[in-house]
Amino acid sequence: MKLEHHKQKVASLPRFIFRMGRYGVFTVGLITISVLGGTLGYHFLGDISWLDSFHMACMILTGMGPVVEMTSPTAKVFSSLYALYSGVAFLSITAVFFAPIIHRLLHILHVEQEGNER
């Protein structure tokens, strides 16, 4: 996932779209792993149904909050740790997805700035 150096030309549109696809696939993979881990934890440790576990994992991962009350101490510890993980994961996954867009924008601005200096 190497990006252009600031002295190189801006990547072509097809190359940029391909790059966005790679980053998108990686992002979907991170989301899938995160939701799967939360779903399994809520199902087995929280003793709730698969659908409710999936719903709970998705709600916590996106920062919306819990929808089912955890009753056992083990479930509460898992839910707390998953909430902490989710806060970091959500921001990190968002950064991974937007990285190529921000890089391209900054690269274009840098190229335009160099063009004005000459």
Backbone bond lengths (Angstrom), bond angles and torsions (degrees), N, CA, C in turn:
res aa  C-N    CA-C-N  psi(-1)  N-CA   C-N-CA  omega(-1)  CA-C   N-CA-C  phi
1 M - - - 1.445 - - 1.524 110.55 -
2 K 1.316 114.75 50.47 1.454 120.66 -177.63 1.529 110.12 -82.51
3 L 1.325 115.27 135.94 1.450 121.61 178.52 1.525 109.60 -102.95
4 E 1.327 116.78 166.64 1.450 121.50 -178.67 1.528 110.34 -70.06
5 H 1.311 114.28 148.73 1.460 121.03 172.02 1.519 107.34 -74.40
6 H 1.314 117.05 154.75 1.470 119.32 -176.64 1.526 113.27 -63.70
7 K 1.316 118.03 -18.26 1.466 120.49 178.37 1.531 112.16 -88.59
8 Q 1.326 117.53 -8.90 1.461 120.79 178.08 1.527 109.96 -87.80
9 K 1.318 115.36 163.91 1.458 120.72 177.35 1.525 109.94 -68.71
10 V 1.326 115.60 157.98 1.461 121.46 176.09 1.532 108.09 -66.81
11 A 1.313 116.78 140.18 1.464 121.28 -179.09 1.526 110.22 -61.51
12 S 1.321 115.98 148.03 1.466 120.65 178.25 1.531 109.54 -65.79
13 L 1.314 115.49 161.13 1.464 119.96 -178.95 1.528 112.52 -60.45
14 P 1.349 120.07 -44.66 1.464 118.67 177.21 1.527 113.16 -60.65
15 R 1.327 116.61 -39.47 1.470 119.90 178.09 1.531 110.62 -65.66
16 F 1.343 116.82 -40.52 1.461 121.04 177.91 1.524 111.25 -63.72
17 I 1.328 117.56 -42.23 1.466 121.21 178.77 1.527 110.43 -64.26
18 F 1.329 116.80 -40.68 1.466 120.43 176.24 1.527 110.54 -61.91
19 R 1.330 116.09 -42.96 1.466 120.97 178.22 1.538 110.53 -61.40
20 M 1.330 116.73 -43.93 1.468 120.09 178.26 1.527 110.73 -61.80
21 G 1.328 116.27 -36.24 1.466 119.87 177.06 1.518 111.54 -63.88
22 R 1.336 116.81 -42.96 1.475 120.41 178.41 1.522 110.77 -63.49
23 Y 1.309 117.06 -46.06 1.460 120.41 178.89 1.526 110.30 -65.17
24 G 1.331 116.77 -36.64 1.465 120.34 177.90 1.519 111.99 -63.99
25 V 1.328 116.49 -43.07 1.476 120.40 177.93 1.528 110.28 -63.34
26 F 1.332 116.41 -42.91 1.461 120.27 178.09 1.533 110.79 -61.89
27 T 1.332 116.70 -41.63 1.460 121.69 179.01 1.523 111.03 -63.62
28 V 1.326 117.36 -45.26 1.470 120.89 178.00 1.529 110.35 -61.30
29 G 1.321 117.14 -37.83 1.461 120.79 176.84 1.523 111.81 -62.31
30 L 1.337 116.94 -44.20 1.466 120.30 178.09 1.522 111.49 -63.54
31 I 1.325 116.77 -41.08 1.469 120.40 178.57 1.517 109.94 -64.70
32 T 1.323 117.03 -43.67 1.468 121.18 -179.47 1.523 110.98 -61.03
33 I 1.319 117.38 -46.23 1.465 121.20 179.17 1.529 110.38 -62.20
34 S 1.320 116.90 -42.13 1.464 120.58 -179.33 1.520 111.97 -65.35
35 V 1.319 116.62 -45.86 1.471 120.08 179.77 1.524 110.50 -67.33
36 L 1.323 117.45 -39.78 1.460 120.98 179.12 1.529 110.83 -61.92
37 G 1.327 116.27 -46.00 1.469 119.82 178.14 1.515 112.39 -60.88
38 G 1.308 116.76 -43.14 1.468 120.76 177.98 1.516 112.34 -65.62
39 T 1.325 116.20 -42.41 1.464 120.55 179.78 1.523 111.09 -62.01
40 L 1.328 116.39 -46.56 1.468 119.84 179.06 1.531 111.20 -62.53
41 G 1.319 116.35 -44.26 1.465 120.07 179.97 1.505 112.66 -62.91
42 Y 1.323 117.40 -46.14 1.465 120.02 179.86 1.520 111.70 -66.55
43 H 1.326 116.30 -36.09 1.466 118.83 -179.19 1.527 111.36 -68.40
44 F 1.319 116.81 -49.49 1.464 120.02 -174.80 1.527 113.21 -83.72
45 L 1.309 118.34 -37.25 1.466 120.21 -178.26 1.520 112.51 -91.31
46 G 1.334 116.61 -33.17 1.459 120.65 179.77 1.514 113.39 -90.06
47 D 1.331 115.83 -9.75 1.464 122.52 178.98 1.532 112.29 53.97
48 I 1.351 114.78 48.31 1.468 119.69 175.42 1.522 108.77 -120.76
49 S 1.332 116.16 164.21 1.467 121.09 -175.01 1.534 111.11 -63.22
50 W 1.330 115.49 163.38 1.467 120.20 -179.99 1.527 111.42 -59.99
51 L 1.321 116.77 -44.08 1.460 120.25 -178.49 1.525 110.93 -65.14
52 D 1.331 116.86 -44.77 1.461 119.81 177.93 1.527 111.62 -65.76
53 S 1.331 117.03 -34.82 1.469 120.92 177.20 1.524 110.69 -64.69
54 F 1.327 116.55 -44.55 1.462 121.44 177.86 1.530 110.24 -62.38
55 H 1.322 115.98 -45.48 1.466 121.33 179.37 1.530 110.50 -60.42
56 M 1.313 116.58 -45.60 1.461 121.75 -179.41 1.532 110.33 -63.19
57 A 1.338 117.82 -45.22 1.463 121.58 -179.58 1.530 110.72 -61.52
58 C 1.316 116.94 -43.09 1.463 120.49 179.53 1.524 111.57 -65.68
59 M 1.306 116.54 -41.62 1.467 120.16 -179.24 1.529 111.28 -66.70
60 I 1.318 117.28 -41.33 1.463 120.06 179.11 1.523 110.22 -69.23
61 L 1.325 117.56 -42.94 1.463 121.33 -177.92 1.526 111.91 -60.86
62 T 1.311 117.66 -35.45 1.465 120.53 -179.05 1.522 112.71 -90.90
63 G 1.324 117.50 0.64 1.457 120.83 176.23 1.514 114.59 84.44
64 M 1.306 117.77 13.49 1.462 120.77 -178.13 1.532 112.57 -80.00
65 G 1.309 117.86 -23.21 1.459 120.84 177.70 1.514 112.40 107.34
66 P 1.339 115.79 166.80 1.462 121.07 -177.11 1.521 112.39 -71.69
67 V 1.323 115.27 151.78 1.469 120.80 177.45 1.524 111.68 -118.72
68 V 1.323 117.43 -15.50 1.457 122.49 179.02 1.528 107.33 -126.63
69 E 1.315 116.57 135.78 1.463 120.26 179.61 1.526 109.95 -78.48
70 M 1.308 115.64 132.08 1.463 120.92 175.95 1.533 108.14 -85.44
71 T 1.329 116.01 132.66 1.465 119.73 -174.59 1.523 113.52 -106.08
72 S 1.314 118.60 -34.87 1.470 120.23 -177.72 1.533 110.32 -87.95
73 P 1.327 116.74 153.30 1.474 119.22 177.71 1.537 112.80 -59.78
74 T 1.325 116.98 -39.20 1.468 120.48 179.17 1.526 110.60 -62.08
75 A 1.319 116.51 -43.20 1.463 121.08 179.42 1.526 111.00 -64.89
76 K 1.319 116.45 -37.98 1.469 119.79 179.56 1.530 111.17 -67.57
77 V 1.330 116.90 -39.72 1.464 120.08 177.84 1.533 109.71 -65.05
78 F 1.342 116.75 -46.06 1.468 119.37 177.98 1.518 110.69 -59.49
79 S 1.322 116.89 -46.34 1.458 121.23 -177.72 1.532 110.75 -61.27
80 S 1.315 117.18 -39.49 1.468 121.01 178.18 1.526 111.30 -65.58
81 L 1.323 116.37 -46.88 1.462 119.91 179.93 1.524 111.82 -65.84
82 Y 1.335 116.40 -38.64 1.468 119.63 178.53 1.532 110.54 -66.38
83 A 1.330 117.02 -36.34 1.466 120.03 177.96 1.529 110.40 -65.37
84 L 1.334 117.59 -41.68 1.466 120.54 177.06 1.524 110.77 -63.49
85 Y 1.323 116.28 -45.91 1.463 120.91 177.48 1.533 110.25 -59.23
86 S 1.319 116.37 -43.96 1.463 120.78 -175.51 1.514 112.62 -63.34
87 G 1.332 116.86 -37.00 1.460 119.66 178.01 1.513 111.91 -60.74
88 V 1.315 116.48 -44.79 1.465 121.55 179.23 1.530 110.31 -71.53
89 A 1.334 116.35 -43.40 1.467 120.84 -177.36 1.524 111.45 -62.57
90 F 1.324 117.77 -43.25 1.461 120.86 -177.98 1.527 110.58 -60.60
91 L 1.331 116.56 -46.14 1.466 119.73 179.72 1.529 111.38 -66.89
92 S 1.322 116.69 -40.96 1.465 120.78 -179.59 1.525 111.69 -66.04
93 I 1.323 116.70 -44.14 1.464 120.73 179.94 1.527 110.23 -63.99
94 T 1.320 116.91 -39.55 1.464 120.72 177.39 1.530 110.25 -63.09
95 A 1.317 116.58 -42.12 1.475 120.63 179.04 1.521 111.12 -63.96
96 V 1.326 117.33 -40.92 1.469 120.72 178.81 1.528 110.06 -62.11
97 F 1.319 117.24 -42.66 1.457 120.38 -177.97 1.533 111.59 -65.87
98 F 1.329 117.07 -41.32 1.464 119.94 -175.36 1.528 114.04 -87.91
99 A 1.328 118.44 -7.15 1.467 121.46 -177.63 1.532 113.62 -54.92
100 P 1.345 119.69 -47.69 1.474 117.86 -179.40 1.528 113.15 -65.48
101 I 1.313 117.10 -32.77 1.470 120.82 179.87 1.524 109.64 -67.81
102 I 1.320 116.31 -47.12 1.461 120.63 -179.88 1.527 110.13 -65.31
103 H 1.337 117.16 -41.44 1.468 120.30 178.45 1.521 110.48 -60.50
104 R 1.317 116.76 -44.81 1.470 120.19 -178.97 1.525 110.69 -62.98
105 L 1.317 116.66 -43.96 1.461 120.68 179.79 1.531 110.63 -61.57
106 L 1.324 116.83 -48.00 1.463 119.86 179.06 1.525 111.36 -64.87
107 H 1.329 116.46 -37.08 1.469 120.39 178.99 1.528 110.17 -64.48
108 I 1.318 117.19 -44.36 1.470 120.85 179.00 1.528 110.03 -62.19
109 L 1.330 116.87 -44.29 1.467 119.69 179.45 1.521 111.33 -63.61
110 H 1.313 117.73 -37.83 1.464 121.18 178.36 1.531 110.90 -67.07
111 V 1.322 117.32 -41.39 1.463 121.35 178.96 1.521 109.83 -64.07
112 E 1.343 116.77 -42.48 1.462 119.60 178.72 1.526 110.63 -64.81
113 Q 1.321 117.47 -38.07 1.460 121.12 179.66 1.536 110.07 -65.33
114 E 1.327 117.63 -42.83 1.472 120.84 177.47 1.520 110.85 -63.15
115 G 1.326 116.81 -36.81 1.464 121.15 -179.52 1.517 111.51 -66.17
116 N 1.315 118.01 -32.20 1.475 122.11 -179.52 1.524 111.92 -76.87
117 E 1.337 117.91 -24.85 1.459 121.51 -178.65 1.520 112.13 -74.83
118 R 1.287 119.19 -23.11 1.476 122.32 -175.79 1.487 113.04 -82.47
